[in-house]
Amino acid sequence: MCRKRARLATVLAPAALALAALCASDGALAADAPVKASPQQRGEARRLDPLARAAFWGSEFQADAADAEAGAGLAQALRGLGRNDDAAEVATQALVAHPDDEALLLELARAHIARGQGFYAIDPARKAASLAPKDWRPLTLLAVAYEQAERGDEAEAAHRQALALAPSEATPLTNYAMHLAAKGDLAGAEAQLRRAVALPSAGIQVRQNLALVVGLQGRLPEAEKLARADLPPEQVANNLAYLRAALGQAGGGRTWDALRAGGGQ
């Protein structure tokens, strides 16, 4: 049995299907390939939790390893389970048959970024951007990849390109805000995040990033109020304790680096 399949099996037995496709080189595939699901079944699968999606798309990818949709679906589900290395491998395998598939390129970039290996996300994100020049998603991923690769000027340019394409999307606004925060411009980051949280596409992570940036500026009561809108009391208490420690480490400066030094997000 390949090690990747074994790791998923420890999560829950049905999830072993999620990585069956990765074991093809080890002879682990069943003799009879499963019948592929209908478009309706695939649509319904997208609403499942990551574990169930991994099992579903694993079966689909096992049925046809050249199925780009199945490859992207499996990579996304594995990333949702924290299996970022496996997600990158699935996307890479699927790209052999579909080297210009934007969804697969984006999933590969996301997986590398989730692994903290943004350097390896640059090429797939850049290729996706060239294939879909009006799509903001490759550019915002490219910006984050450049940040992880410590290429700040290129990150700034990519962020601005993404915002030019999608000024009313929460994700590029949020990513740019956190880029500003990383440079120490907390006021600028807050301004961008307040724009982002007002958008329909804003989710919990956007609001909690705002709470973080507000807290880093020393406004802990306001940060606490923002955090309590989405998080349980125990997590709010932990976040506030961490912020207080970070602010203490920063002395009077209250820098973003003080938070990151302790392992914060």
C-alpha positions in Angstrom: 0.0 0.0 0.0 1.4 3.4 -0.8 2.1 5.7 2.1 -0.2 8.5 0.9 -3.2 6.1 0.9 -2.3 4.9 4.3 -2.2 8.4 5.7 -5.7 9.1 4.6 -6.9 5.8 5.9 -6.0 7.0 9.4 -8.4 9.8 9.1 -11.4 7.6 8.3 -11.7 4.5 6.3 -13.9 5.9 3.5 -11.3 8.5 2.8 -8.8 5.9 1.6 -10.5 6.2 -1.7 -9.4 9.8 -1.9 -5.8 8.8 -2.6 -6.4 5.6 -4.5 -5.4 7.3 -7.7 -2.0 8.3 -6.3 -1.2 4.6 -5.8 -1.5 3.7 -9.5 2.2 3.3 -9.9 2.2 0.9 -7.0 -0.4 -1.4 -8.5 -3.0 -0.4 -5.9 -5.9 0.4 -8.3 -8.8 -2.0 -8.5 -9.0 -4.2 -11.6 -12.4 -2.7 -12.6 -12.5 1.1 -12.8 -15.6 2.6 -11.2 -18.3 4.2 -13.3 -17.9 8.0 -13.5 -20.5 10.1 -11.8 -23.1 12.2 -13.7 -22.8 16.0 -13.9 -25.6 16.3 -11.3 -23.8 14.0 -8.9 -20.6 16.0 -9.3 -22.5 19.2 -8.6 -23.9 17.7 -5.4 -20.5 16.5 -4.4 -19.1 20.0 -4.4 -21.4 20.8 -1.4 -20.0 17.9 0.7 -17.5 18.3 3.5 -13.8 17.9 2.5 -13.6 14.3 3.7 -16.6 13.2 1.7 -15.4 15.2 -1.3 -12.0 13.6 -1.1 -13.7 10.1 -1.2 -15.9 11.1 -4.1 -13.3 12.8 -6.2 -10.8 10.1 -5.4 -13.1 7.6 -6.9 -13.7 9.8 -10.0 -9.9 10.3 -10.4 -9.4 6.6 -10.1 -11.9 6.0 -12.8 -10.0 8.4 -15.1 -6.7 10.0 -14.1 -7.0 12.2 -17.2 -10.2 13.8 -15.9 -9.2 17.4 -15.2 -12.4 18.2 -13.2 -11.8 15.1 -11.0 -8.1 16.1 -10.5 -9.0 19.6 -9.5 -11.8 18.4 -7.2 -9.6 15.9 -5.5 -6.7 18.4 -5.0 -9.1 20.9 -3.5 -10.6 18.4 -1.1 -7.2 17.1 0.0 -6.2 20.7 0.7 -9.3 21.1 2.8 -8.1 18.1 4.8 -4.7 19.7 5.3 -3.1 17.1 2.9 -1.3 19.8 1.0 1.6 17.7 -0.3 -0.9 15.1 -1.7 -3.0 17.9 -3.2 0.1 19.2 -5.0 0.9 15.7 -6.3 -2.6 15.1 -7.6 -2.7 18.4 -9.4 0.7 17.8 -10.9 -0.4 14.3 -12.1 -3.6 15.7 -13.7 -1.7 18.5 -15.4 0.3 15.9 -17.4 -2.8 15.3 -19.5 -4.1 18.9 -19.3 -1.1 21.3 -19.0 -3.2 24.3 -19.8 -6.1 23.7 -17.5 -6.6 26.8 -15.4 -8.4 25.1 -12.5 -5.6 22.5 -12.1 -2.9 25.3 -12.3 -4.7 27.2 -9.6 -5.0 24.1 -7.4 -1.3 23.4 -7.8 -0.5 27.0 -6.9 -2.8 26.9 -3.9 -1.4 23.6 -2.7 2.2 25.0 -2.8 1.2 28.2 -1.0 -0.6 26.1 1.7 2.6 24.1 2.1 4.5 27.4 2.6 6.4 26.8 -0.6 5.3 29.8 -2.5 8.3 29.7 -4.8 6.9 26.6 -6.5 3.5 28.3 -6.9 4.9 31.1 -9.0 5.1 29.2 -12.3 1.6 27.6 -12.2 0.0 30.9 -11.1 1.9 32.9 -13.7 0.8 30.4 -16.4 -2.8 30.5 -15.3 -2.7 34.3 -15.4 -1.4 34.2 -19.0 -4.2 31.8 -20.0 -6.9 33.9 -18.3 -5.7 37.5 -18.3 -9.1 38.8 -17.1 -9.3 36.5 -14.1 -8.1 38.0 -10.8 -7.6 34.7 -9.1 -4.2 33.7 -10.6 -2.9 37.2 -9.9 -3.8 37.2 -6.2 -2.3 33.7 -5.8 0.8 34.9 -7.7 1.1 37.9 -5.3 1.0 35.6 -2.3 3.5 33.3 -3.9 5.9 36.2 -4.5 5.5 37.2 -0.8 6.4 33.7 0.4 9.4 33.8 -2.0 10.4 37.2 -0.5 10.0 39.1 -3.8 8.2 42.1 -2.4 8.1 44.4 -5.4 6.7 41.7 -7.6 4.1 40.8 -4.9 3.0 44.5 -4.7 2.6 44.7 -8.5 0.6 41.4 -8.7 -1.7 42.5 -5.8 -2.4 45.8 -7.7 -3.1 43.9 -10.9 -5.6 41.7 -9.1 -7.3 44.6 -7.5 -7.6 46.4 -10.9 -9.4 43.4 -12.3 -11.6 42.9 -9.2 -12.0 46.0 -7.0 -15.2 44.6 -5.4 -13.9 41.1 -4.5 -13.1 40.4 -0.9 -10.2 38.0 -1.5 -7.8 40.2 -3.4 -8.6 43.1 -1.1 -7.9 40.9 1.9 -4.7 39.5 0.5 -3.4 43.0 -0.3 -4.4 44.2 3.2 -2.3 41.4 4.8 0.6 42.3 2.4 0.4 45.9 3.8 0.3 44.6 7.3 3.4 42.5 6.7 5.2 45.6 5.6 4.1 47.4 8.8 1.3 49.5 7.3 -1.4 48.5 9.8 -3.5 51.6 9.1 -3.5 50.9 5.4 -4.3 47.2 6.0 -7.2 48.2 8.2 -8.6 50.5 5.5 -8.5 47.7 2.9 -10.0 45.1 5.3 -12.9 47.5 6.2 -13.6 47.7 2.4 -13.5 43.9 2.2 -15.8 43.1 5.1 -18.5 45.3 3.6 -18.6 43.1 0.5 -21.1 40.2 0.0 -18.2 37.8 -0.7 -16.5 38.5 2.6 -16.3 35.5 5.0 -15.2 34.8 8.5 -11.5 34.9 7.7 -11.8 38.4 6.3 -13.5 39.6 9.5 -11.0 37.8 11.7 -8.1 39.4 9.7 -9.7 42.7 10.5 -9.8 41.8 14.2 -6.1 40.9 14.1 -5.0 44.1 12.4 -7.2 46.2 14.8 -5.7 44.3 17.8 -2.1 44.8 16.5 -2.8 48.5 16.7 -3.5 48.2 20.4 -7.3 48.5 20.2 -8.0 45.2 22.0 -11.6 45.9 23.1 -12.6 46.6 19.4 -10.6 43.5 18.3 -12.4 41.4 20.9 -15.8 42.6 19.7 -15.0 41.7 16.1 -13.7 38.3 17.1 -16.7 37.4 19.2 -19.0 37.9 16.2 -17.6 34.7 14.6 -15.6 32.7 17.2 -16.4 30.7 20.4 -15.3 32.3 23.7 -12.4 29.9 24.2 -10.8 30.8 20.8 -11.5 34.5 21.4 -9.6 34.3 24.7 -6.7 32.5 23.1 -6.5 35.0 20.3 -6.6 38.0 22.7 -3.9 36.4 25.0 -1.7 35.9 21.9 -2.3 39.5 20.8 -1.4 40.8 24.2 1.8 38.8 24.2 2.7 40.0 20.7 2.1 43.6 21.7 4.3 43.1 24.7 7.1 41.7 22.6 6.9 44.6 20.3 7.3 47.1 23.1 5.9 50.4 21.9 6.2 49.5 18.2 3.5 46.9 17.9 4.9 45.5 14.8 3.5 42.8 12.6 6.8 40.9 12.9 6.2 40.5 16.6 3.1 38.5 15.9 4.6 36.4 13.2 7.7 35.6 15.3 5.4 33.7 17.7 3.8 31.7 14.9 0.7 33.7 14.3 -1.2 33.7 11.0 
